[in-house]
Amino acid sequence: MRNSSRNGTHFVILRDDDTNALTPRACLERLYRPFLERNLPVNLAVIPEVRRATTDPRGRREAFVPESSGEPTVPLVHSPELVKYLKANPGYHLVQHGCHHDCFEFALSDRKEIERRFARGAERFVEAGFVPPKVFVAPHDRFSPESLRVAAERFSVVSSGWFELRRLPPEWWPRYAVKKALQQPHWRVGETVLLSHPGCILSCYRPYADMLAKLQAAVLGQRTTVLVTHWWEYFHEGVENEMFLRVLHDLAEWLAERRDVKVVPFSALAEEKIPLN
């Protein structure tokens, strides 16, 4: 590993899901200015071409898509203000979050369709003036064995909530058994890093009173931790959730003050600049 850090340092990767062409840039600015001002990188899992009618696993309209009319899908390039804002703030690091964010869209087994969606997503980043991402996040963390196999061929890092044997390519099973035996949260297959996270602790559906303490415990409990949140949870029905927002900003302050904690982008793992476990 190049540029190895000294023992005792904990690494944090902050991942915010569901930014898309319909996301108000003001929401991202409100959430992450305290991070950007402290030079704490924020990884945005961006939907390349969001589907207006996308639904969650219960069949409800996804909260990150406002009720509106227009073309069925909206590529990132159709939001020039958001694109300009993201380019003006290099503290944001973009990763690919599905293609359209169809429910379980990468749980399918048709390799040609999987490859088409990966490629279409990358094209949407390029046409908006960004480089194709090297990191992938599947909608709802759901993969099929074939989609994981193809993802590992295309991306340096795959970030998910968890990995389970029945959804892995069979040739990965021996390496997965080693990971489980060693109780490692993160692992590697070939040149691809596979990251898990300790659940969505930063969520409006969890109690706020002890949320910061649980975040701190997660960070200090292992070497490298992915913290996941969703920008739209802070703005339900257009109303800012002040208590939840305060937790996020308190987290930024704590991360900046800790000398034994370093916030990094996913690329730090892809480039082997920090330890995996």
N, C-alpha and C positions, 0 to 999 in steps of 0.2 A: 504493500500500500504506500503510495506516494504521499509526502507531506503529512505523515502521521502526527496526530495531536498527542499531547502528554496524557498520561493516565489520570483518570478522575474527571475528565471533561464529559459532560452530557450534551448530546446534540439533538436539536429539535427541528423538525420540518413541519411548518404550518401549511396545511392544505385547505383551501376554501373551494367548495364545489358549486357548480351550476352557473357561473358567469356565462352569459350568452348575449346575442345581439340585442335582446330586449331588456337587458339589465341597465338600470340608470347608473351612470358613472358616479353620481352624487352618493349613492349608497356605498360603493366601494371606497370612495374618498372619506366618508364619515367613519367607516369601520377601520380603515387601515392607515390613515395618516399618522397616528402615533407609532405604528410599526415602521413606516417608511422614514419618518424623522429620526428614528433611532437606528437606522440602517439594519433593520431586521427584515430579511426577505420573506415575501408572501407568495406562495405557490397557488395560482389560480387554475383550478381544473375547469377549462373552458369548453363549452359545447360548440363545436364548429359550425353546425347548421341546425339550430334548434327547431323542433316541430311544435307549432302552436298548440296542437291538440294532444300533446304528450300527457300521459297519465301515470300515476304511481301504481304500485302493485295492487292497491285496493280499487283501482279504476277511477280515482279522483283526479281532476286536473292538477298538474304540478304547480305549486305555489310560485315557482320562479318564472312562470309564463303568465303574463297578464291576459285577461279576456280582451281580445282584439281581433279585428278582421284583417285579411290580407292573404298573401301567399301562404300555403300550408307549412313551408319551412323557411327559415330566415337565416342566411349565412352571416357570419361575423362581419364581413365587409359592408353589409347594409347598415351598420351603425358606425359611421365615420367619427362621431364624437367620442364614442367609447374606445375605438381603435387609437385615435389620437392621444387619448388620456393614458392608455396602457403603454404606448410607446414613449410618452413623456416621463414615465415613472419606471426606471429600470429596476426598482426594488420588487416589481412584480415579475414573477417567472411563470410562463404559461405552459400548462400541460394539457394533453388532449383528453377530454371527457366524453367518450363515446363518439357518435357521429351526429345523430338527431336527438339522442337521449330518449329513444323509444324504450318502453319498459322491458327490461331484460334483453336488450337488443344484441348483446354478445353472449347470450345463452344458446344461440343457434349452432348448428353443426355443419352447415353448408360452407365449405371453405371459400368458394368463389364469392359468396355474399359477404362473408367476414372480411376478406381481402378488399372487396369493393368499399365497404364502410370505412375501413382503416384508411384506404387511399383517398376517399372522398373527404374525410376529415382533415387529412394532411393538406389536401388541395385548398380547402377553405382557409386554413391558416396562411398559406402562401399567397393567395389572392388578396388577403388583408394586409400583406406586407410583413408577415412573421415567418420565421424559419419553421419547418416541420418539427413538432415536439418530439423529444426522445423519451418522454414519460407518458404512461397511459393509465387512466382510471376508468373502469367500466361503470356504467349506470347501475346503481344498486349493488355494486360489487359482485355482480353475477357473471360468471364465465362458463362456457362449455370447455371440455378438454381441447377441442380443436381451436377455439378462439384464443385460449391461453398459449397454445403451441404457436399460432400465427403471431400473437402479440410479442412473444419472446424473440421471434425472428425480426421484428420491426422496431422494437423499443429497448432502450437500455435499462429502464426501470418500469415495473408494474406495481402500482400501489392499490391495495385492496384491504378490506376489513379483516379478511381471513382467507385461508386456503384449506380446502377439504379434499380428501383422497378421491372421492367419486367424481370430482370436477377437474382432476388433473390428468394430463396425458400419462398413460401407463409407464412410459419410459422415465417419467419423473418420480415414480413411486419410491425407488431406493433412496434418492436424495431427500425426499420428503420424510422418509422414516428416520433418517439421520437427524434432520431438523427437529422432529418431534422428540427423539431420544435425548437430544441436547437441550431441549426446551428453548429453542431459539425463535424469537419473534420474526426475524428476517432471514432470508436464505437466498441462494443464487443457483440458477440453472444456466450453465454455459456462461455467456457474457451478460446475462440479464439478472438484475437484482429484483427480488420479490419481497415487497414490504407489507407487513400487516400493521394494524393500529389498534389501540386499546379501546375501541368503541368511540362513539361521538359524545365525548364528555362535554364539549362546548355545544350544547343544544338547548333551545328554549323549552324543550320538553323535560328537562331535568331540573332539580332544585337548585336555586342560585346560591343559597346560603353557604354551601360547602363546595361549590363548583371549582373555585380557584384552588382550594386545598387539594382537591382530587387531581386537578391538572398538574400541580406541583409534584404530587406523589408519583404520577405517571412519568413525568420527565425525569425525576431523580431515581426512579425505580429500575431504569435500564439505560443502556449506553446511547441508543439512538431511538427517538420516539417521533412518530407521525401524529400530529394533532389535527383532527378534522372538524370543520364547521361548515355552515351553509349561509351565505350572505343574506338570503331572503328570510331566514328565521328571525333576524333582527328587525324586520320591517313588515310584520304581518298586516295585511290590508292597508298598507301605506303608513302605518303608525309605528314610530320608532319605539322599540322596547328598551327603555333607559336602563333598567336593572341588568338586563342581559348584556347590553353594550358596555356597561361599567365593568363587568367581569372581564370582557375581552380586553379593554384598555388597561385594567389592572394587571392582566397577564403580560401585556407588552411592557409595562413598567418593571415587573418582576424579572422577565427574561433579560431585559437590558441591564439590570442591576447585578445579576448573578455572574460572578467571574468564572464559575465552574459550568456554565451553560452557554452554548453557542447555537444560534439560530442559523440554519443553512438552507439552501435550495436543494431540490432533488438532484441537481447536477453534481453536487458534491459527492454523492454516492456513486453516480455513474462514472465519475472521473477518479474514484477511489481516493478521495482526499480525506475521508473520515471513515472510521470503523463501521462495519455492518452491525455487529452485536457487541 
